[in-house]
Amino acid sequence: MEKIRLSKYFTDCGVMSRRAAEEEIKMGRVTVNGHVAELGEKIDPEADEVIYQGKVVKGETNAKICIMLNKPRGIVCTSSDEKGRDNVTDLCRGVKDKSGKSVRLYPIGRLDMDSDGLLLLTNDGALANKLTHPRHSIPKIYHVTLKGKFSGEDLEILGESIDIDGKMTVPVKVTKVGETDNGTIARFELFEGRNRQIRRMCECHNVRILQLTRVAIGKIKLEKLEVGKWRHLTEKEIHYLKTC
């Protein structure tokens, strides 16, 4: 059988995303045929033995599903956390496919621990890779409560391109959607989603974030889903994500 990258094998088996797998491999937590795996290593899925967390990694037979979670603040977006903090997979235990078989899911992308809102989780590696690819054009929409009063012009400046890790960001459309007693609620529309991008944009202008909530991924909207709860995406929603 043709060899594939070890990180891809993890997504094919429904264990975690490629990015998460690469981090685990870097940390020396994965072995192949008894030796510590290396980043970029390729394996034969039918002949090689992959061990992670003391267990053999094998392909899943579950049907592919995708759910939406309203992630609370204080929860990390990892399949496992070395500090023992609560993670999003803990909130999704008991998810089953149409046959009633329990399914292990991993998050598509991330929301940092201090952010909340819409997070997608799946066991479909192909879908996860599509949605996290840098060239993918589906926008992610956030409602961000900023401390202080800001005009539309102020928010336009806030959305200007900045340098993150030596690379300029794509300008972000920032508009005002409301106010609180001591703040402004702004809508950020991101197509890029660099690491902690919104927080770093605000830090550049000494703007304090009071709350950061993802409310939509393209046409997939959080709407009235309660904090900490999840639901299956509809077939129409999954079709949209696969074809957009």
The 8 nearest C-alpha neighbors of each residue, nearest first, counted from 0:
[[1, 43, 2, 45, 44, 46, 3, 42],
 [2, 0, 43, 3, 42, 44, 41, 45],
 [1, 3, 43, 42, 41, 0, 4, 44],
 [4, 2, 41, 42, 5, 1, 43, 7],
 [3, 5, 41, 7, 6, 40, 39, 42],
 [4, 6, 8, 41, 7, 40, 42, 3],
 [5, 7, 17, 20, 9, 8, 4, 21],
 [8, 6, 10, 4, 9, 5, 17, 11],
 [7, 9, 11, 5, 6, 10, 12, 4],
 [8, 10, 12, 6, 7, 14, 11, 15],
 [11, 9, 124, 13, 7, 16, 12, 15],
 [12, 10, 8, 124, 13, 9, 7, 58],
 [11, 13, 58, 59, 9, 10, 14, 57],
 [14, 12, 122, 10, 11, 15, 59, 9],
 [13, 15, 9, 12, 10, 105, 103, 104],
 [16, 14, 105, 10, 9, 13, 19, 20],
 [15, 17, 19, 10, 18, 20, 105, 124],
 [18, 16, 6, 20, 19, 7, 21, 10],
 [17, 19, 21, 20, 16, 22, 6, 15],
 [18, 20, 22, 16, 21, 17, 15, 23],
 [21, 19, 17, 23, 6, 22, 18, 16],
 [20, 22, 24, 18, 19, 23, 6, 17],
 [23, 21, 25, 19, 20, 24, 26, 18],
 [24, 22, 20, 26, 25, 21, 28, 19],
 [23, 25, 21, 27, 26, 22, 29, 28],
 [26, 24, 22, 27, 23, 21, 38, 37],
 [27, 25, 23, 24, 28, 22, 29, 21],
 [28, 26, 24, 25, 29, 35, 23, 36],
 [27, 29, 26, 23, 24, 51, 30, 52],
 [30, 28, 51, 24, 36, 27, 50, 35],
 [29, 31, 35, 36, 34, 50, 33, 49],
 [32, 30, 49, 33, 34, 48, 36, 35],
 [31, 33, 48, 34, 47, 30, 49, 50],
 [32, 34, 31, 30, 35, 48, 50, 49],
 [35, 33, 30, 31, 32, 36, 29, 37],
 [34, 36, 30, 29, 27, 31, 37, 33],
 [37, 35, 30, 29, 31, 34, 24, 27],
 [36, 38, 40, 39, 24, 35, 25, 27],
 [37, 39, 40, 24, 25, 21, 36, 5],
 [40, 38, 4, 37, 41, 5, 6, 21],
 [39, 41, 37, 38, 4, 5, 42, 36],
 [42, 40, 4, 3, 5, 2, 39, 43],
 [43, 41, 2, 3, 44, 5, 47, 4],
 [42, 44, 2, 46, 45, 47, 0, 1],
 [45, 43, 46, 47, 42, 2, 8, 0],
 [44, 46, 43, 47, 0, 48, 42, 2],
 [45, 47, 43, 44, 48, 42, 0, 32],
 [48, 46, 43, 44, 32, 45, 42, 49],
 [47, 49, 32, 31, 50, 46, 55, 56],
 [48, 50, 31, 56, 55, 30, 47, 32],
 [49, 51, 55, 30, 54, 29, 56, 53],
 [52, 50, 29, 53, 54, 28, 55, 56],
 [53, 51, 54, 50, 28, 29, 55, 56],
 [52, 54, 51, 50, 55, 29, 28, 56],
 [55, 53, 50, 51, 52, 56, 49, 57],
 [54, 56, 50, 49, 57, 51, 48, 53],
 [57, 55, 49, 50, 54, 51, 58, 12],
 [58, 56, 12, 55, 59, 49, 44, 9],
 [57, 59, 12, 60, 11, 56, 13, 8],
 [58, 60, 12, 61, 13, 57, 11, 62],
 [59, 61, 62, 58, 12, 63, 13, 102],
 [62, 60, 59, 63, 102, 96, 100, 101],
 [61, 63, 96, 64, 60, 97, 98, 122],
 [64, 62, 123, 122, 61, 65, 121, 96],
 [63, 65, 121, 122, 62, 123, 96, 66],
 [66, 64, 121, 120, 232, 231, 119, 67],
 [67, 65, 231, 232, 120, 230, 119, 121],
 [66, 68, 119, 229, 230, 118, 231, 232],
 [69, 67, 229, 118, 70, 117, 228, 119],
 [68, 70, 116, 117, 226, 227, 228, 229],
 [69, 71, 116, 115, 227, 68, 226, 117],
 [72, 70, 115, 227, 226, 74, 73, 69],
 [71, 73, 115, 113, 114, 74, 112, 70],
 [72, 74, 112, 113, 71, 75, 114, 85],
 [75, 73, 86, 112, 85, 72, 71, 87],
 [74, 76, 86, 112, 77, 87, 85, 111],
 [77, 75, 87, 109, 86, 110, 106, 74],
 [76, 78, 79, 75, 86, 80, 87, 106],
 [77, 79, 88, 105, 86, 76, 80, 15],
 [78, 80, 77, 81, 86, 83, 88, 84],
 [81, 79, 83, 82, 84, 77, 78, 86],
 [80, 82, 83, 79, 84, 77, 78, 85],
 [83, 81, 80, 84, 79, 85, 75, 86],
 [82, 84, 80, 81, 85, 79, 86, 75],
 [85, 83, 82, 80, 86, 75, 74, 81],
 [84, 86, 74, 75, 83, 89, 87, 73],
 [87, 85, 75, 74, 88, 89, 76, 77],
 [86, 88, 89, 90, 76, 75, 74, 91],
 [87, 89, 91, 90, 86, 78, 92, 105],
 [90, 88, 87, 91, 86, 92, 85, 78],
 [89, 91, 88, 87, 92, 227, 86, 228],
 [92, 90, 88, 89, 94, 93, 87, 229],
 [93, 91, 94, 89, 90, 88, 103, 101],
 [92, 94, 101, 95, 91, 102, 103, 90],
 [93, 95, 92, 102, 101, 91, 96, 103],
 [96, 94, 101, 100, 99, 102, 93, 97],
 [95, 97, 99, 98, 100, 62, 102, 101],
 [98, 96, 99, 95, 100, 62, 64, 61],
 [99, 97, 96, 100, 95, 62, 61, 101],
 [98, 100, 95, 96, 97, 101, 94, 102],
 [99, 101, 95, 96, 98, 102, 61, 97],
 [102, 100, 95, 94, 93, 99, 96, 103],
 [101, 103, 95, 94, 104, 100, 96, 61],
 [104, 102, 122, 13, 101, 14, 105, 94],
 [105, 103, 121, 122, 120, 102, 13, 106],
 [104, 106, 15, 120, 121, 78, 122, 16],
 [107, 105, 120, 119, 108, 121, 76, 109],
 [108, 106, 127, 119, 120, 109, 105, 131],
 [109, 107, 106, 131, 110, 118, 119, 127],
 [110, 108, 76, 111, 107, 106, 118, 77],
 [109, 111, 114, 76, 112, 115, 108, 118],
 [112, 110, 114, 113, 109, 75, 76, 195],
 [111, 113, 75, 73, 74, 114, 72, 110],
 [114, 112, 72, 111, 73, 115, 74, 211],
 [115, 113, 211, 72, 111, 112, 212, 110],
 [116, 114, 212, 71, 72, 70, 211, 213],
 [115, 117, 213, 69, 212, 70, 214, 118],
 [116, 118, 69, 213, 221, 214, 68, 70],
 [117, 119, 68, 67, 69, 70, 116, 120],
 [118, 120, 67, 107, 66, 106, 68, 117],
 [121, 119, 106, 105, 66, 107, 65, 104],
 [122, 120, 65, 104, 123, 105, 64, 66],
 [121, 123, 13, 104, 63, 124, 64, 105],
 [124, 122, 63, 121, 126, 125, 127, 13],
 [125, 123, 10, 127, 11, 126, 128, 122],
 [124, 126, 128, 127, 123, 129, 11, 10],
 [127, 125, 129, 128, 123, 124, 130, 241],
 [128, 126, 124, 130, 107, 129, 125, 131],
 [127, 129, 125, 131, 126, 130, 132, 124],
 [130, 128, 126, 132, 127, 131, 125, 135],
 [129, 131, 127, 128, 132, 135, 126, 107],
 [132, 130, 128, 129, 127, 108, 133, 107],
 [131, 133, 135, 129, 134, 130, 128, 127],
 [134, 132, 135, 131, 191, 136, 130, 192],
 [135, 133, 132, 136, 191, 131, 129, 190],
 [136, 134, 132, 133, 137, 130, 129, 131],
 [135, 137, 190, 134, 138, 191, 243, 133],
 [136, 138, 217, 135, 190, 139, 216, 243],
 [139, 137, 190, 217, 189, 216, 136, 188],
 [138, 140, 216, 189, 188, 215, 217, 190],
 [139, 141, 188, 215, 214, 187, 213, 216],
 [142, 140, 213, 187, 212, 214, 186, 143],
 [141, 143, 186, 212, 185, 211, 213, 184],
 [142, 144, 211, 185, 184, 210, 141, 145],
 [143, 145, 184, 210, 209, 183, 208, 185],
 [146, 144, 208, 183, 182, 209, 207, 147],
 [147, 145, 182, 207, 181, 208, 209, 183],
 [146, 148, 182, 181, 145, 183, 149, 206],
 [147, 149, 183, 182, 150, 146, 181, 178],
 [150, 148, 153, 183, 147, 154, 151, 152],
 [149, 151, 153, 152, 154, 148, 175, 155],
 [150, 152, 154, 153, 155, 175, 174, 149],
 [153, 151, 155, 150, 154, 156, 149, 157],
 [154, 152, 150, 156, 151, 155, 149, 157],
 [153, 155, 157, 151, 156, 152, 173, 174],
 [154, 156, 152, 158, 157, 153, 173, 151],
 [155, 157, 153, 154, 158, 159, 152, 173],
 [156, 158, 154, 155, 159, 153, 200, 201],
 [159, 157, 171, 155, 156, 173, 170, 172],
 [158, 160, 170, 156, 157, 171, 161, 155],
 [159, 161, 170, 168, 169, 167, 158, 162],
 [162, 160, 167, 168, 163, 159, 200, 170],
 [161, 163, 167, 166, 165, 168, 164, 160],
 [164, 162, 166, 165, 167, 161, 168, 196],
 [163, 165, 166, 162, 167, 194, 193, 161],
 [164, 166, 163, 162, 167, 161, 168, 193],
 [167, 165, 162, 163, 164, 168, 161, 169],
 [168, 166, 162, 161, 160, 163, 169, 165],
 [169, 167, 160, 161, 170, 162, 166, 163],
 [168, 170, 160, 171, 167, 191, 190, 159],
 [171, 169, 160, 159, 158, 168, 172, 161],
 [172, 170, 158, 189, 188, 173, 169, 159],
 [171, 173, 188, 158, 187, 174, 170, 155],
 [174, 172, 187, 186, 154, 158, 155, 171],
 [175, 173, 186, 185, 154, 151, 176, 172],
 [174, 176, 185, 177, 186, 184, 151, 173],
 [177, 175, 185, 184, 186, 174, 178, 183],
 [178, 176, 184, 175, 183, 185, 179, 182],
 [177, 179, 183, 184, 182, 180, 176, 181],
 [178, 180, 182, 181, 183, 177, 184, 144],
 [181, 179, 182, 178, 183, 147, 148, 146],
 [182, 180, 179, 147, 146, 148, 183, 178],
 [181, 183, 146, 147, 179, 145, 148, 178],
 [182, 184, 178, 145, 148, 144, 179, 177],
 [183, 185, 144, 177, 178, 143, 176, 175],
 [184, 186, 175, 143, 174, 176, 142, 183],
 [185, 187, 142, 174, 173, 141, 175, 176],
 [188, 186, 173, 141, 140, 172, 189, 185],
 [187, 189, 140, 172, 139, 171, 138, 186],
 [190, 188, 139, 138, 191, 171, 192, 187],
 [189, 191, 138, 136, 192, 137, 139, 188],
 [192, 190, 189, 193, 133, 169, 168, 138],
 [191, 193, 189, 190, 196, 194, 195, 139],
 [194, 192, 196, 191, 195, 168, 163, 197],
 [193, 195, 196, 192, 163, 197, 199, 111],
 [196, 194, 198, 197, 199, 193, 111, 192],
 [197, 195, 193, 199, 194, 198, 200, 192],
 [198, 196, 200, 199, 195, 201, 187, 192],
 [197, 199, 201, 200, 196, 195, 202, 208],
 [198, 200, 202, 196, 201, 197, 195, 203],
 [201, 199, 197, 203, 198, 202, 196, 157],
 [200, 202, 206, 198, 203, 204, 199, 205],
 [201, 203, 205, 199, 204, 200, 206, 198],
 [204, 202, 200, 201, 205, 199, 206, 161],
 [203, 205, 202, 201, 206, 200, 157, 207],
 [206, 204, 202, 203, 201, 207, 200, 199],
 [207, 205, 201, 204, 202, 208, 145, 146],
 [206, 208, 146, 145, 209, 205, 201, 202],
 [209, 207, 145, 210, 144, 146, 206, 143],
 [208, 210, 144, 145, 146, 207, 211, 143],
 [211, 209, 144, 208, 143, 212, 114, 145],
 [212, 210, 143, 114, 142, 115, 144, 213],
 [211, 213, 115, 116, 142, 141, 114, 214],
 [214, 212, 141, 116, 117, 140, 215, 142],
 [213, 215, 221, 141, 117, 140, 116, 220],
 [216, 214, 220, 140, 219, 221, 139, 213],
 [217, 215, 139, 219, 138, 218, 140, 220],
 [216, 218, 138, 137, 219, 215, 139, 140],
 [217, 219, 220, 216, 215, 236, 239, 240],
 [220, 218, 216, 215, 217, 236, 221, 240],
 [221, 219, 215, 222, 214, 218, 216, 217],
 [220, 222, 214, 117, 215, 224, 223, 219],
 [221, 223, 220, 224, 214, 215, 225, 219],
 [224, 222, 225, 221, 226, 220, 69, 214],
 [223, 225, 222, 221, 69, 226, 228, 229],
 [226, 224, 228, 223, 227, 69, 229, 68],
 [225, 227, 69, 228, 71, 70, 224, 116],
 [226, 228, 69, 70, 71, 225, 90, 68],
 [229, 227, 225, 226, 69, 68, 224, 230],
 [230, 228, 68, 67, 69, 66, 227, 231],
 [229, 231, 67, 66, 232, 68, 228, 224],
 [232, 230, 66, 65, 67, 233, 229, 64],
 [231, 233, 66, 65, 236, 237, 230, 67],
 [232, 234, 236, 235, 237, 231, 238, 65],
 [233, 235, 237, 236, 238, 232, 239, 231],
 [234, 236, 238, 233, 237, 239, 232, 240],
 [235, 237, 239, 233, 238, 234, 232, 240],
 [236, 238, 234, 240, 239, 235, 241, 233],
 [239, 237, 235, 241, 236, 240, 234, 242],
 [238, 240, 236, 242, 237, 241, 243, 235],
 [241, 239, 237, 238, 243, 242, 236, 130],
 [242, 240, 238, 239, 243, 237, 126, 129],
 [241, 243, 239, 240, 238, 237, 129, 236],
 [242, 240, 239, 241, 137, 136, 238, 217]]
